[in-house]
């Protein structure tokens, strides 16, 4: 259990450990529950595998699961998910219940399936990565939390207002398969497989074992343009939103001309050196899911939207994330 993940903080950790044991008790198990700080999570998981664990259950958020996936990739051990993070996107995409007792039952009695992982500059992630507006907002949100003692929810509106006022954009060269972009963009999103973008919802995975990365690029730089992009994507979908272009491939490269870039990786923020080299690791992880649930896979029903146009951009003063 990652003591710093989502709702698992400080004095709550011991109580949460008891809750986890209680969740497994009706299943006839008394699991060994290790409380670790994020930096020690990988070694704790590796130690469990070396001791012969067939299933390693990880209690935490998506960032913790990314660390666990990296440690378990290439082994025979299976990842069990106990969703104790803030958003729990992977758990939702896999159909794993948020209730702790129900999630524990999936760990013990569920089916084992194989899913893809993704990597950016050797950092493994299970959901998505992005540059531009989102990581800058999260970075500023955390600064506000530290300075004012606010919670995440209270800090987000103020951080978002500051970011939208400045509207950071970078000059980028992006390659995704045969697709090329050369432009200034305030937002680039790379998903581990395809994400739902349209009236049926935004942010859910439609595929999780298709061996692809899907890159979404905002080609507008104005606030009004971003508003139209958001409304168009939500009401009509990506394919009908001209300023949101996309392409899927096994590899994606984002070149910010040698600069360091603030990058969101499964909701956590890192500063990485450009170019950002994304690649898929198809079928790299075994994970427990509810019986009868299979990760969506297979070729997409239609190709992602592509304009076939290479955009030109020019640098401007302050061409940086913040």
C-alpha positions in Angstrom: 0.0 0.0 0.0 1.4 3.4 -1.1 0.9 5.5 2.0 1.0 8.7 0.0 -1.6 7.7 -2.6 -5.0 9.4 -2.9 -6.9 9.1 0.4 -4.2 7.0 2.1 -2.2 9.6 4.0 -0.6 9.9 7.4 -2.5 8.5 10.3 -5.1 7.0 8.0 -2.6 4.4 6.8 -2.9 2.0 9.8 -6.7 2.2 9.7 -6.6 1.5 5.9 -4.3 -1.5 6.4 -6.9 -2.9 8.8 -9.7 -2.3 6.3 -7.7 -4.2 3.7 -7.2 -7.2 5.9 -10.9 -7.1 6.8 -11.8 -7.1 3.1 -9.8 -10.3 2.4 -10.9 -12.1 5.6 -14.3 -13.4 4.2 -12.3 -14.9 1.3 -10.2 -17.0 3.7 -7.0 -15.0 3.4 -4.9 -12.9 5.8 -2.6 -11.0 3.4 0.7 -9.5 4.3 0.2 -5.8 3.9 3.3 -3.7 3.5 3.0 0.1 4.1 5.5 1.9 1.8 6.3 5.4 0.6 6.1 5.8 -3.1 9.9 5.6 -3.7 10.0 2.2 -2.0 7.0 0.7 -3.8 8.9 -0.9 -6.7 11.4 -2.7 -4.4 8.6 -3.9 -2.1 6.8 -5.4 -5.2 10.0 -7.0 -6.5 10.6 -8.5 -3.1 7.1 -10.0 -3.1 7.8 -11.6 -6.5 11.1 -13.0 -5.4 9.4 -14.6 -2.4 7.1 -16.4 -4.9 4.0 -14.3 -4.9 1.6 -15.3 -7.7 -0.5 -12.2 -7.3 0.6 -8.8 -5.9 -2.2 -6.5 -5.0 -1.4 -2.8 -5.0 -3.5 -0.3 -3.0 -3.1 3.2 -4.4 -3.8 5.4 -7.3 -2.9 5.3 -11.0 0.6 6.5 -10.3 1.2 3.7 -7.9 -0.2 1.2 -10.4 2.2 2.5 -13.0 5.1 1.8 -10.7 3.7 -1.6 -9.9 3.2 -2.4 -13.6 6.8 -1.6 -14.3 8.0 -3.9 -11.5 5.7 -6.7 -12.6 6.2 -6.5 -16.3 8.2 -9.5 -17.6 7.4 -11.6 -14.6 4.8 -14.4 -14.1 3.1 -12.5 -11.2 -0.3 -10.9 -11.7 -1.3 -7.4 -10.6 -4.3 -7.1 -8.4 -5.8 -3.6 -8.1 -7.2 -2.1 -4.9 -8.3 1.4 -6.1 -7.5 3.8 -3.3 -6.4 6.8 -5.4 -8.2 10.0 -6.3 -9.5 9.0 -9.8 -8.7 5.3 -10.3 -8.9 5.5 -14.1 -7.3 2.1 -14.7 -9.6 0.3 -12.3 -12.7 1.9 -14.0 -11.4 0.9 -17.5 -10.9 -2.7 -16.3 -14.3 -2.8 -14.7 -12.9 -3.3 -11.2 -15.3 -2.1 -8.5 -14.3 0.9 -6.3 -15.6 -0.8 -3.2 -12.7 -2.3 -1.3 -14.4 -5.6 -0.4 -15.6 -6.1 -4.0 -12.1 -5.2 -5.3 -10.5 -7.8 -3.0 -12.8 -10.4 -4.3 -11.7 -9.7 -7.8 -8.1 -10.0 -6.7 -8.8 -13.5 -5.3 -11.5 -14.9 -7.6 -11.2 -12.8 -10.8 -9.9 -13.7 -14.2 -6.4 -12.9 -15.5 -6.0 -10.9 -18.7 -3.1 -9.3 -20.4 -3.0 -5.6 -21.1 -0.6 -3.1 -22.7 1.8 -0.7 -21.0 3.3 2.5 -22.4 6.7 4.2 -21.8 7.9 7.7 -22.2 11.7 8.2 -21.8 11.8 4.9 -19.8 9.0 6.0 -17.5 6.2 3.4 -17.5 2.5 4.5 -17.5 -0.8 2.6 -17.6 -3.2 5.3 -18.7 -1.9 8.5 -20.4 0.6 11.2 -20.5 0.3 14.9 -21.6 2.2 18.1 -22.0 0.9 21.7 -21.9 -2.1 22.9 -20.0 -2.8 19.9 -17.7 0.7 19.3 -16.2 1.2 23.1 -15.8 -2.1 23.3 -14.0 -1.3 20.4 -11.7 2.1 21.8 -10.9 0.6 25.2 -10.0 -2.2 23.5 -8.0 0.4 21.7 -5.9 2.2 25.1 -5.3 -1.1 26.6 -4.1 -1.8 23.7 -1.8 1.6 24.1 -0.2 1.4 27.9 0.1 -2.2 28.2 1.3 -2.9 24.8 2.9 -5.8 24.1 0.6 -7.0 20.7 -0.6 -6.8 19.5 -4.2 -10.5 20.4 -5.1 -10.3 23.9 -3.7 -6.9 24.6 -5.5 -7.9 23.5 -9.0 -10.1 26.5 -10.0 -7.5 29.0 -9.0 -4.7 27.1 -10.7 -6.9 26.6 -13.9 -7.7 30.3 -14.0 -4.0 31.3 -13.9 -3.0 28.7 -16.5 -5.8 29.7 -18.9 -4.9 33.4 -18.5 -1.3 32.7 -19.6 -2.3 29.9 -22.1 1.2 28.2 -22.3 2.1 26.8 -25.7 5.2 25.3 -27.1 6.7 24.9 -30.6 6.7 21.2 -31.2 7.6 18.6 -33.8 5.4 15.6 -33.4 5.6 12.2 -35.2 3.0 9.4 -34.7 3.4 6.8 -37.4 3.1 8.4 -40.8 1.5 11.6 -39.3 3.6 14.7 -38.7 2.9 18.0 -37.0 5.1 21.1 -36.8 3.2 23.7 -34.8 2.7 25.6 -31.6 0.3 23.8 -29.3 -1.1 24.3 -25.8 -2.0 20.7 -25.3 -0.8 17.2 -26.5 -2.2 14.0 -25.0 -0.8 10.5 -25.6 -3.0 7.6 -24.5 -2.1 4.0 -23.9 -4.6 2.8 -26.6 -7.6 4.8 -27.8 -9.7 7.0 -25.6 -13.4 7.8 -25.9 -13.9 11.4 -27.1 -17.5 12.4 -27.9 -21.1 12.5 -26.7 -20.9 9.1 -25.1 -18.2 10.3 -22.8 -14.7 11.7 -22.5 -11.7 10.0 -20.9 -12.7 6.3 -20.9 -10.6 3.7 -22.7 -12.3 2.0 -25.6 -9.2 -0.3 -26.1 -6.6 -1.4 -23.6 -4.9 -4.3 -25.4 -4.6 -3.1 -29.0 -0.8 -2.4 -29.0 -1.2 1.3 -29.9 -0.5 4.8 -28.6 -3.1 7.4 -29.6 -1.9 11.0 -29.8 -4.3 13.9 -29.7 -3.0 17.4 -30.6 -4.7 20.8 -30.1 -4.0 22.9 -33.2 -5.5 26.2 -31.8 -3.7 28.6 -29.4 -6.5 31.0 -28.4 -8.9 30.7 -25.4 -11.9 30.9 -27.7 -10.4 28.3 -29.9 -9.9 26.0 -26.9 -13.4 26.5 -25.7 -14.7 25.6 -29.2 -12.4 22.6 -29.2 -13.7 21.4 -25.8 -17.4 21.9 -26.8 -16.9 20.3 -30.2 -15.1 17.2 -28.8 -17.8 16.7 -26.1 -20.8 17.1 -28.5 -19.5 15.8 -31.8 -16.4 13.8 -31.1 -12.7 14.2 -32.1 -13.3 13.2 -35.8 -15.7 16.2 -36.2 -13.5 18.7 -34.3 -11.1 20.3 -36.8 -8.8 21.8 -34.2 -8.3 18.4 -32.4 -6.2 16.1 -34.6 -5.2 12.6 -33.8 -3.2 9.6 -34.9 -2.5 6.1 -33.5 0.8 4.3 -33.7 3.2 2.0 -31.8 5.6 5.0 -31.3 5.1 8.7 -30.8 7.9 11.3 -30.6 7.5 14.9 -29.4 10.4 17.2 -30.0 10.5 20.5 -28.0 13.8 21.5 -29.6 16.0 20.2 -26.7 14.2 22.0 -23.9 13.0 20.3 -20.7 9.3 19.7 -20.7 6.8 19.4 -17.8 5.0 16.1 -18.4 2.0 14.5 -16.8 2.4 10.8 -16.4 -0.7 9.1 -15.0 -1.5 12.3 -13.2 1.9 12.7 -11.7 4.3 15.5 -12.8 7.8 15.0 -14.1 10.3 17.2 -15.9 11.8 15.3 -18.9 14.4 16.2 -21.5 13.1 16.6 -25.1 12.6 14.7 -27.3 9.9 12.7 -25.5 10.0 9.2 -26.9 6.8 7.2 -26.4 6.5 3.5 -27.2 4.0 0.8 -26.5 4.8 -2.4 -24.6 2.0 -4.6 -26.0 0.7 -7.4 -23.7 3.3 -6.6 -21.0 1.2 -6.9 -17.9 -1.1 -9.5 -16.4 -3.9 -8.1 -14.3 -6.9 -9.5 -12.4 -10.4 -8.4 -13.6 -13.9 -9.5 -12.7 -15.0 -12.8 -14.2 -16.6 -12.3 -17.6 -14.8 -8.9 -18.2 -12.4 -8.7 -21.0 -10.4 -5.6 -21.9 -11.7 -4.1 -25.1 -9.4 -4.9 -28.0 -9.4 -5.3 -31.8 -9.0 -2.8 -34.6 -10.8 0.5 -34.3 -14.1 0.8 -36.3 -12.6 3.8 -38.2 -9.4 5.7 -38.4 -8.7 8.6 -36.1 -9.2 12.1 -37.5 -6.2 13.3 -39.6 -6.1 16.5 -41.6 -3.0 15.5 -43.6 -1.7 19.1 -43.1 1.6 20.0 -41.6 1.3 23.1 -39.5 4.1 25.6 -39.2 4.8 27.4 -36.0 7.2 30.0 -34.8 8.8 30.6 -31.5 7.7 33.5 -29.4 9.1 35.1 -26.3 8.5 33.0 -23.2 8.0 29.8 -25.3 8.0 27.5 -22.3 5.6 25.6 -20.1 5.5 28.3 -17.5 
